[in-house]
Amino acid sequence: MRDFIALFAELDATSRTSVKLDALKRYFDRAPADDGAWAVYMLTGRRMKRLVGARKLRAWVTEACGLPEWLVEETYQHVGDLAETISLLMDPAPEPAPSDTSLTAWVEGGVLALRGEEEAEQKARVMAQWRRLPREACFLYNKLLTGSLRVGVSRGLVERALAELSGLPRALIARRLMGEFEPGASFFTHLLSEERREERDGQPYPFFLASPLKDEPRTLGPLSDWQAEWKWDGIRAQLI
């Protein structure tokens, strides 16, 4: 988990594409396969379903930090982000729990395990995490709880990092990332594998997006060499 927290901080601290690309490649190069799969899941914009509502979290943090409700609300209005507000209101423990737990164990055991729990059990688990996690880890934990984790990288940059790391064509990486997938070691291993095998059932193909023509049409050669179609506005879909 410590490596993913460091990656998140590095991506958030720069706008330079080259720096972000290097950070992604370093992370994926040393990440265990199951952690790599969860990182790909989150970095490509996929979100887990919100497990705990914002109203409950605000009530729980008010109780946990011991501040008046009005002060918690004022703080939230000033900060503008609930996950950050909670991480700032909760004083880190004198000896915070180390962040060397794997990303997979952290997500599956600390976040997804809340699914189906009674509210009292959810509250106890969440408040225990708030009290034991370092501030940076607490912030990410809250982002996962609220389903609002956004990272400053594009899907294309993640594809490029994985392609350069594996030596595979970026188009193949993009193809393998299309559709829904279950994060796990086997998925990540296949994602970077040179083996060309059947893809997942019902997996779509990446869409070829339209782009403007920079040169004069005559530079493309004879019209008979081309097929043209209208670029319709709307939602793209595939029938598989």
HELIX and SHEET records of a PDB file:
HELIX    1   1 ARG A    2  ASP A   12  1                                  11    
HELIX    2   2 THR A   17  ARG A   30  1                                  14    
HELIX    3   3 ALA A   33  LEU A   43  1                                  11    
HELIX    4   4 ALA A   54  CYS A   65  1                                  12    
HELIX    5   5 GLU A   69  VAL A   79  1                                  11    
HELIX    6   6 LEU A   82  LEU A   89  1                                   8    
HELIX    7   7 LEU A  103  GLY A  110  1                                   8    
HELIX    8   8 LEU A  112  LEU A  114  5                                   3    
HELIX    9   9 GLU A  119  ARG A  132  1                                  14    
HELIX   10  10 ARG A  135  THR A  146  1                                  12    
HELIX   11  11 ARG A  155  SER A  166  1                                  12    
HELIX   12  12 ARG A  170  ARG A  176  1                                   7    
HELIX   13  13 ALA A  185  LEU A  191  1                                   7    
HELIX   14  14 PRO A  217  LEU A  220  5                                   4    
HELIX   15  15 LEU A  223  ASP A  225  5                                   3    
END                                                                             
